Amino acid sequence: MLKNYLPPPKWKLPVTIVLAVFTGLGLLTIYLSKAHSYLSDNPETCTNCHIMAPQYATWGHSSHREWTNCNDCHVPHNNVLNKYYFKAKDGLRHATVFTLRDEPQVIFIKEEGADAVQKNCIRCHSKLLVDPKLEATVENHHFTRTNRRCWDCHREVPHGRVNSLSSVPDARVPLPQNPVPNWLKTNSKN
């Protein structure tokens, strides 16, 4: 059965070369896109895409910076498989948008992402939702919290006013690293 898939002897070298080229291009793409970094929860990963610089900068100046990272809010936490499935699906969508140069001027969260954020707000702040002092000070809070999203009222948490790519023009964000490996830099100088 395996013989049906093997090329004839005269085609073995060209097929091997073509497979090696495609394998090399695939590995180079994975390396240049920093695909491995998306397995972590490091907030700097979000700046791999320059369009996320305002979100990173505003998060960096918020109180959430002390307690959370991007994935704590934007990724489901009901189980590990769902977390990485969501990250992979969202990451592939983002990669497609950026590869096709179809990124929007203003970023809006998709419905599935909004559901994850809402659940994570409740997961972290569940004690506040039943605090009798809060019920007494915030008019209609029970109705508000059951029929709306948290950010309908808490609009600027944790990203402040991020309206476009130019919202925070002087923001300090991690610069992308040069993708050329050090061993290649030293060999090219010789």
C-alpha positions in Angstrom: 0.0 0.0 0.0 2.9 2.4 0.8 4.4 1.8 -2.6 1.4 3.6 -4.2 2.5 6.8 -2.5 6.2 6.6 -3.2 7.4 8.5 -6.3 9.3 6.6 -9.0 13.1 6.4 -8.5 13.8 9.2 -11.0 11.5 11.5 -9.0 12.8 10.8 -5.5 15.4 13.6 -5.5 13.1 16.4 -6.9 10.3 15.3 -4.6 12.7 15.3 -1.6 14.0 18.8 -2.5 10.5 20.2 -2.9 9.3 18.7 0.4 12.5 20.1 2.1 11.8 23.6 0.7 8.2 23.6 1.8 9.2 22.2 5.2 11.8 24.9 5.6 9.4 27.6 4.5 6.8 26.3 7.0 9.4 26.3 9.9 10.6 29.8 8.9 7.0 31.1 8.9 6.5 29.6 12.4 9.7 31.2 13.6 9.1 34.6 12.1 5.5 34.8 13.3 6.7 33.9 16.8 4.0 31.1 16.9 5.6 29.6 20.0 5.0 32.8 22.0 1.2 32.4 21.7 1.4 29.3 23.9 2.3 31.5 26.9 0.3 34.1 28.8 3.0 36.9 28.4 1.2 40.2 27.6 4.1 41.3 25.4 2.9 38.6 22.9 0.0 40.8 22.1 2.3 43.4 20.7 3.6 40.9 18.1 0.9 42.6 16.0 1.6 46.4 15.9 -2.1 47.1 15.9 -2.4 46.0 19.5 0.1 48.6 20.9 -2.6 50.9 22.2 -4.3 48.1 24.1 -1.0 46.9 25.6 -0.1 50.5 26.6 -3.4 51.3 28.2 -3.5 47.9 30.0 0.0 48.7 31.3 -1.3 51.9 33.0 -4.3 50.2 34.5 -4.8 48.6 37.9 -5.5 45.3 36.1 -1.8 45.2 35.2 -0.9 44.2 38.8 -3.2 41.2 38.8 -3.9 40.0 35.3 -2.6 39.5 31.8 -4.4 39.6 28.5 -5.4 36.0 28.5 -6.9 36.3 32.0 -9.6 38.5 30.5 -9.8 37.5 26.8 -9.6 33.7 26.9 -12.1 31.2 28.4 -10.9 29.5 31.6 -13.5 26.8 31.9 -10.9 24.1 30.9 -7.5 23.9 29.4 -8.6 22.4 26.0 -11.1 25.2 25.5 -8.5 27.8 26.4 -6.0 26.6 23.8 -8.7 25.9 21.2 -10.0 29.5 21.6 -6.4 30.9 21.4 -5.7 28.9 18.3 -8.9 29.8 16.5 -8.6 33.5 17.5 -4.9 33.5 16.5 -5.6 32.0 13.1 -8.2 34.6 12.5 -5.9 37.4 13.5 -3.0 36.0 11.4 -5.3 35.9 8.4 -6.5 39.4 8.9 -2.9 40.8 9.3 -1.5 38.7 6.4 -4.2 40.0 4.1 -3.6 43.5 5.4 -7.3 43.8 6.3 -6.9 45.1 9.9 -9.4 47.7 10.9 -8.6 51.2 12.1 -10.7 50.7 15.2 -10.7 47.3 16.9 -14.0 45.9 18.1 -14.3 42.6 20.1 -16.1 39.8 18.4 -19.2 38.3 20.1 -17.4 35.1 21.2 -14.6 37.2 22.7 -17.1 39.5 24.4 -18.7 36.4 26.0 -15.3 35.2 27.3 -14.5 38.7 28.7 -17.9 38.9 30.5 -17.5 35.5 32.1 -14.0 36.4 33.2 -15.2 39.7 34.7 -17.7 37.7 36.7 -15.1 35.0 37.6 -12.7 37.5 39.1 -15.2 40.0 40.6 -18.0 37.6 41.8 -17.7 38.9 45.4 -18.4 42.4 44.2 -21.6 41.3 42.4 -23.2 40.2 45.7 -21.8 43.0 47.9 -24.7 44.6 49.8 -22.8 47.9 50.1 -22.6 48.1 46.3 -26.3 47.4 45.9 -27.0 50.3 48.2 -24.7 52.8 46.5 -25.2 52.0 42.8 -28.8 52.6 41.7 -30.4 49.6 40.0 -27.2 47.6 40.1 -28.9 44.2 40.3 -30.8 45.0 37.1 -27.8 46.5 35.4 -25.5 43.5 36.2 -28.0 40.9 35.0 -29.1 42.4 31.7 -25.9 44.2 30.4 -22.2 43.6 29.9 -19.9 44.8 32.6 -18.2 47.3 30.3 -21.5 49.0 29.4 -20.9 50.9 32.6 -17.2 50.3 33.2 -16.2 51.5 29.7 -12.6 52.4 30.4 -11.6 49.3 32.4 -8.8 48.3 31.8 -8.0 49.9 28.4 -9.0 53.5 29.0 -10.2 55.4 25.8 -8.7 53.5 22.9 -10.4 54.8 19.9 -8.0 54.1 17.1 -4.3 53.4 16.3 -3.5 57.0 17.1 -5.1 57.0 20.6 -1.8 56.6 22.4 0.9 57.8 19.9 3.7 58.0 22.5 2.9 54.7 24.2 5.9 52.7 25.2 5.5 49.1 24.1 8.0 46.3 23.6 9.7 46.6 20.2 9.6 43.6 18.0 12.9 41.7 18.0 14.9 41.4 14.8 14.0 38.0 13.3 17.5 37.4 12.0 19.2 34.9 14.3 22.5 36.0 15.9 24.5 33.2 14.2 23.4 34.5 10.8 24.4 38.1 11.7 27.9 37.0 12.7 28.4 34.8 9.7 27.2 37.6 7.3 29.9 40.0 8.7 32.7 37.7 7.8 
